[in-house]
Every structure is written in C-alpha cells, then in structure tokens.
Amino acid sequence: MASVDTAVEPSDSSASEPEIGGVRRRDFINIAAVSFAGVGVVATVFPLVNQMNPSADVLALSSIEVDISAIEPGQAIKSSWRKQPIFIRNLTAPEIEAANKVDLSALRDPETLADRTQPGKENWLITLGVCTHLGCVPLGAAQGEIKGEYEGYFCPCHGSHYDTAGRTRKGPAPTNLEVPEYSFLTDTVVKIG
Amino acid sequence: MSFPWAQQYKPATEFGQWMDDRLPVGRMIYNSLGAGYPTPRNLNYMWNFGSLAGVFLVVQIVTGIILAMHYAANADIAFDSVEHIMRNVNSGWMIRYAHANGASFFFIAIYLHIGRGLYYGSYKAPREMIWLLGVVIYLLAMATAFMGYVLPWGQMSFWGAKVITGLFEAIPLVGKPIQELLLGGFAPDNAALNRFFSLHYLLPFVIAGVIIMHIWALHIPGSNNPTGVSVKGKQDTVPFHPFYTAKDGWFLGLALIFFTAMLFFMPNALGHADNYIPANPLSTPAHIVPEWYFWPWYAILRAFTFDFFFVPAKLLGVLAMFSAILVWFFLPWLDKSPVRSGDYRPRFKKFFWFGLLPCIVVLGICGGAPAEEPYVMLSQLASAYYFAHFLIVLPLLSRIEKPEPLPNSITEAVTGKPLPEAS
C-alpha cells in the first residue's frame, strides 16, 4: 500500500480499522467493484462470441422441399440441404426385406428400418449423404455406383459399408447415416429440415 | 525506473519467482502499471485520456478482427457484406456500430490527450521523444481511420478514397503515377479496396507497437504533472497502483456510459448518410466531407484557393495540410520557454484558450461545411493563425513572457505547506 508523507486527519471511516473477523469496509468495496466489472465483462464477451454462431441467412437455408414423384423403386437422387448432400432412396421390396432380416445385435449402431423411415412410407430412405466416419460422400446413390458389400452405400475413402437401411456394417464408420428431420407435405413432396 | 524510491517487485508465489528468473513479465507489468511506477500525486483528469485512448484502441482491434470474419473485401460485394453484418450476423449490428463509434471515441481521447500535452508542456525536455512518438501514433491513426472508412464501399468511402489519393496527384511531375500506384488503377476499385483492407488490418498493430515505445519513453523521466515542476522526492509521488489504476478505472466506466449511450441510442449521429448509398463511380455526392475528426485538416486543405507565384493552389493546400501536422514534430524546439505548465504562463494561457483552441474549432466547423462563403474566408483566417501560433507566437512568447513564480515542489503546490526535509 501507499505511503505519502502527509498526515491524514483521522476520520470515522472504517477503511483503516479492522472490523469483525478482520473484515474491513474496503474488502467489501473491492469485492463489489470486481464483481460488478466481472458481470460487465461477461455481458460484453457473450455477443463477441455469439457472432461466430450461424447467422440468420445461414439458418434461413435450413429447409428444402423436394419433389420425389420421379424416383422409381431402386433409384435414388442426391439433393443438397444446408450445403450438404442428401440421399433420397426409393427402396425396392427385396431391399426392405434384406434390411428387416438383419439381427439387431449384429449391428454397431442398432436401429430398425422402421426407426429410420416414416410409418407407411417405409420405402423412402432419406439420409444425409455424409459418411459418419470423416464426412466424405459415400457412393451408391447414383446409377452404376458401387453399393458396397451390403448393397446400400459404400464410402471408398476409408472403406465404410452401409446396408440398404443406411446402417453402418463394416469399416470405420461409427454410426448409421444420419436421418434428417423431414415430413411428407404430400405423397410426392417431402420437406427436409 | 529513474526513481530510487520506487517499490521493488517481489514475486508472491513460487511460480512467480520461477517466472521472474526466466521471463519477468510480472516485473514489467508491476513496474509500468503497478506500484513500481511512482506517479506525481497531483495529476488532474486531463491525465486520464492516455489510458482511455489505449482502451479504445483495444476495442477497435477486438471489434475489427470480428468484423473481418464477416466482411468481404471485394468491390462487388463489400457494401452488401456490411449489410449482411448489420442484418444477419448475431449482434453484428452492435459490433459494427461499436467499431464505427469507437473510432470517434478513440479520436476524442487522443485529441484531449494531445491538448493536455500542448497546454502543460509535456513535449518539453526531457520528454521530447514521448511527444515525437505520439505524433507518429497520430499519423498512423489517421491513415488507419481513412482506410477503414473506405471499406464499406459507400459513396463517401469511394469519393473519400478518390479525393485523398488525388492529393498526391498535386506533387509535381510524378503526382499522377503516384496516385495510380496507390490506387492500383485510375480510380478506386477492387485493387485499392483490397490493399486498404490489408493495411487497415495491419496498421493498428503497428500503432500498438509504437504505443509500447511511447510508454517506455514515458517511464524514463516519469510523468509530467499540472504544475510542470519535476518530481523532487518520494512525497511528491504515489504508486500508480492502486491510486491511478482506480482513477483510470472509474474514468473508463464514465467514458463507457457515454460510449454505450452513443452506440445504442444514436449510432449514426456521427456518420454521413451518403455512406449508406453504394459506391457509384459516375456520380459524386453534393459535398464530400471526411469524418468529423479530420474536419480541421480538411479545412486547411481547402483554404488555399489561390496560386502562389508558380505553386498551384492544389499543391499549396496539400503542403499546408501535411505541414499542419508535421509542425508538431518541431514543437519541442519552437517553444523554448523553460516553464512547462501553461498554468504559470499568463500570456501563453491567453493565446492557448483564446487563440489556438477557437482557431481549431473554427477550422473544424469550416471543414465540415460546404466550400462556400463565409467558410472559405474563415478557414483562410484560421489556417493563417494556426501556423502563426506555432511558428511565430510560441517562439516569441518564450523570449518575452515573464512567467509567474513556480511552486517549490508538487507537494507544496498541493498542500500549501513548504516541503519537509526530504528523507
């Protein structure tokens, strides 16, 4: 603390005299001031960090509508949602059967096909086209692409195989292909996001 | 530190001791902002604006780095990217307004800081180097603010860039090539916008570096004070911490109240509406004006409407504008009075308050006004006085003025009692 060579008139302020348990009036003022400043800093830092979150124009792109009337069974299309590929696949009866035959205990990420589709629309498998391993785009949606050992999708980058329900079956992918939020507006138009 | 009674740094923890033996950062902070820096005990509020300017520079750097994350330095989309910040980015409107108004507050702080130095003789021996570095900081701040103003690519941005780079065209023989070199073209465009963005990002860090030297140079002789009388002993000083940290902190709170009031209630009051019109190279705004903090210099530039023998008016204006700031570099040798503080210089005081200050206010008003009478006439008179003040009045005053008696010491000036025998 400071020392200035001038005598100070003793006043009734308790800044210099210890009180109960050695707590001075100044200790309280110090804590109050630092707390007040701390609240101010937090209130200031919040918007400065929050600006890095997705902005309004990015969030505005978060839903698309797709016309699926032209997709025959056995075909799939790639669409783009939130700047990421979406696979919309019209499953054939054998493919649905193959998916339902699998024993859940054999799966790394156990889910039934029913879990991954909407009731009454079991043939429509809508997933993100993003490999859950490291985010590459798996093959198998377009005509003539390799579908992998389980006839679903195959990601050649690190050898992940997905089955006809888009579930991970072999290779490094830890989880099934992600199913986005979607709803059928009509029988032929689906809204994703 | 040059004061033998400065408190010595003693690391409080084992780790602090370990660090102090290797990289004494704590010691440096303690000696520059802590109790290790004895400061005159009588500083008034004019001594608060240095730290305030420093805080506002930090505000500008923080908000600026954030804005650069969302801004696109491309002539086709720069204006839209600023609108994107204002409308889409979370709190973007607040961050951009803080940056735009923060520039104004930085200049308010820096002008009061300079004015304090002018009145109290802070530029005199042994503090000439602090002053010279301060002028360098000011010049860098001008360049930075100008380039930043170009970035939104509105009408004022574009025409400001055109007019200010056009100044260099006035240089005989090589003017035109220099302007084209600066712009990377024949008029402001993508090339100019990109290089201005790059330099606008760089220069604040250069300013921060010069500020470090500015403070370093300050800590050799120590701070000046309102009496201008040098510190003579321990009783003239108080440790910087807690006394001036507390005072600076309280003053910062006060300044932030004004700043946030401006930011949230009148964010566009200091701006020019024309800058919300996208840049149009084919139509000039009715009158081009810089931001308020450049109005005095702009007035000096426009005061020269006549040729002088073989020197064209345009070149005269440019030379005068640059000289108006460069004259500060010579101030420590123009004002030879041995008395630092204006408080003890009766004549200097009159010329300061009734000469220089109104002159700069008049220049400011004229610089913001359209170039028509009576403003042209007024700015000519005020420019004439401005130069006369530095080149004639101050040198003369230091020879003929009889200063008032100085107090024997700071303590005596404060307490009215003679100094006790120094311990």
Interface residues (C-beta under 8 A of the other chain):
Chain A: M1 A2 V4 D5 T6 A37 P47 L48 N50 Q51 M52 N53 S55 A56 D57 V58
Chain B: A35 R41 V62 I66 M69 H70 H84 R87 N88 V89 N90 S91 G92 M94 I95 K234 Q235 V238 P239 P242 F243 G249 T411 T415 P420 S423
